[in-house]
């Protein structure tokens, strides 16, 4: 009995944890595979916090503290939650992210679906474990590229992962095509100078029926924070709080996508 109390108190000390009340917001969605599994012998709340611990500290699954469920149990749940049999189908991690972001916007008095998005890409170096890597000649980095569209709060509306050799324009158009139902209310898209050329605005108009605004720093003739563009830069900086995201350690592109989704899901939940 004393040992169990010590384990509970130790588990509650990790700063990567979310509260049980916050977890209850997404628990029904994560239990979608319950009928396909044997009777559960561990608390899903502890499993989710174990995944967040690995995300925040960057530790390997086998190195999870013993206060959490066994590492292979934690990884098995994570593997099922991140599964994405089709690129157009949301995983069990993506669904609660979209739901919580929409609820957060609604609590602010906004529509659950945004009419304005900011688009950007981030190139991340891959380790030798990753199988899907490309070379970004502009950044001189071999790895993957994260493409993301955020709303005025900096919260993701759509995320897509490609090899680093894919251009920003191609990645953005892929984001719009894969998430056109989520972005069906978008009327204006803001991008930087890297998205000009090859009739990018015409393609955006065709896919989303939205207008494109290009914010060019060279037109300012001085260093100045670009209005509204800083929002997505802050969104990228939020990922730096998770050591597992400092480099791409995932073998598959979908795994790289789901770990980013998980990071933003934990961030939104902590705001409730």
N, C-alpha and C positions, 0 to 999 in steps of 0.2 A: 504493500500500500504506500509506504514512504517513497519507494523507488518510483512509483507511478506519479506521485505528486511532484517529485523532483523533475521528472521528464516533462510534465505539463508546464511547470514554471520555466524550465530551460527553453522549451519550444516557444513560449510567449515572448522571450527576450530577443529573438531575431528581428532585426529591423526590416527585413525583406517580407515579413508576414503581413497579411491583411487580416482584418477582424472577421469574426464569424458572421456578423451582420452584413458586411460587405460581400462575403462569399455567398450568402444566401441569395443575392441578386442574380447570380449566374449558375447556382447549383442545379436548378431544373434542366437547364440546357446541357450541362455536362453529364447528366444522368441518362441521356438519350440512348446510350448503349447498354443500359442495365439488363435488358432482356437477353442480350447476347453473351452475358458473362455469368460466371458462377456467383454464388452468394458472396457478398462483399464482407471482408474481414477487417477492413481498415476504414477510417474516416476520410471521405473525399476532401474535407477541409485540410487535413494534414498532408494529403497527397499534393494538393494544389500549392500549399505553402512550401513543400519540399522542392517543387519545380521552380517556384520563385526564388528559393535559396540558391539553386544552381544557376539560374539566370543572373542574379545579382552578384554573386561571388565568382562565377566562372568555374566552379569546381566540377570535376567529373562526376558522373552519376554514382560510381562506386565509392566516391569520397563523401557522400552525404552523411551528415551526423546521424548517430544511431537513435536519436530522439524521433526522427522521422520514420515512416514505414520503410521496409526494405527497399533498396535501390531498384531492384528489378521490377517490383510492384509499381513504384513511382514511374519508371520509364515506360512500363506497359500502358499505363493510363495516358501518359503524355503522347505516346505513339498513336494511340487510338484517337485522342482529341485533335491531333494535328493532321490526321489522315484526310487527304483531299483527292478522291478518286477521279475528279474531273475539274479542270481549271475554272469552270463556270459555277461550280458548286462550293458553297462556303463550308469550311471545316467547323468543328464544334468549338473552336476558339474564335473564329471570325464572327460567328453568329452573335455571341454575347457582346463582342466588342462593338459591333454595329448597333446593337440594342442599347447598350449603356451610353454610347456617344449620342444617340438620338434622344434618350431620356435626359441626358445632361443638357442638351440644347433646349429641350422642351421646358426644363426647370428654369431656364434663363428667359423664357418667354419667346423663344425663337421656334421656327418650324423644325421638325425633326430632320428634315432634309434641307441641305444648304443650297443656296442659289449662287454662291461665290466660293471658288476654290483657288488655292495657291499650289502650284506644281513645282517640284524640284527633284533632283536625283543626287544620290550620295554614293561614291565609289568606296568600297571597303576591301582591304587586302585579305586574301584567303590564306589559310594555313595549308600544309601539305596534305591534310586529311580531306579537303574539299575536292570533289570530282568535277564540278561545273565552274570553271574559272575562265575568264577572258582577260585580255590586256587592254587597259584604257590608255591610249597613247597620249591623251591630253594630261591626265593626272600621273602617268607613268606608274600605274598600279596594276598588278595582276590579281584579280579577284572577282567580286560580284558588284552589281550596281543595284541600289535600292531606289525605286521610283515611288513617289508618294504624292497624293493630293490631300491637302488639309483644309479645314474650314477656318473661320475667323478666330476661333479659339486655339488653333494649332493642333486640333485633334484629327486623326486620320479618317478620311472618307473612302480612300482606296489605296492599296499598297500592292506593288508588283516587284518581283525580284528577277533580274536577268544576269547574264554574264556581263562583265565589265566592258566588253567590246561593243555592246549594243549602245547606240547613240541615245542621248537624252530624248530626242524627238520620237524615235521609234518606241522607246520605253513608255513615254507618256501616252502615245496613241494606243499602245497595248493596254495601258491602265484604263483608258476611256472605253475601249471595246469590251474588256472583260467586266467592267463595272458600270455599264451604261444604264442599267436599271437602278442602281443605287444613286447615280449622278443624273437622273432624269430631270431634276429640278434646277440644275446648274444653268445659269444665264451668262456668267462671266468667269473666265479663266485667266489667272495672272501667272506669267512665266518670266524668266530672265532672258538675257541676250543669247543664251545657248540654244534657245528653241526657235530662233528665227531661220528662215530659209525653207525651201522645198514646200512652199505653200502649207506650212504647218497650221496656220489659222483656218485655212479652208478645210483641212481634214478635221479639225476640232468642230467646225461648224457642221460638217457632214455627220459626225458621230454623235455629238451632244447638242447640236443646234445652239451653241453658245459662242459669244464673242471673246476674242483673245486680247489681253493687254500685256505688252512687253515692257518690262521695267529695265532700262539700260543704264548702267552705272556710268559709262563713258560720256553720257550726255550731261552729267552733273558737273564735270570738270573739277571735282573736288571729292574728298572722302566724306561720305554722308550715309547714314543708315537709310536704306530705301523704305519708303512707307509701305507697310503691309508685307513686304518681302521678308522682314526680320522674323515674322511669325513662324515661317517654316524652318528658318535657321534655329529658332528656339526648340522647335519640335525635334530636330536632329540632335540637339544638345541633350534632350531628355534621355535619349538612348545611351549616352555616355555614362549614365548612372549604373548601367548593367555591364559588368566586365565581360560577360559572354558575347557582347555585341561589339567589343572593341575591334575584333577581327572576326572574319567568317570562319567558323570551325565546323560548319555543317556540311555533310556530304552531298545533299540534294538541295536544289533551289527551293522546293516547297518547305523543307526544314528551316532554311534561312528565312523564309517568309513567316512561318508560324512563330518563330522565336521573337521576331519583331512585333507581331500581333500580340503575343503574350505580354511583352513589355508595355505596350500601350494599354492593354486591358487592365493590367495591375495599376497603371497610373490613373486611369479614369476611375477605377473602383475606390482608390484612396481619396478621391475628391467627394465621395458620398459620406 
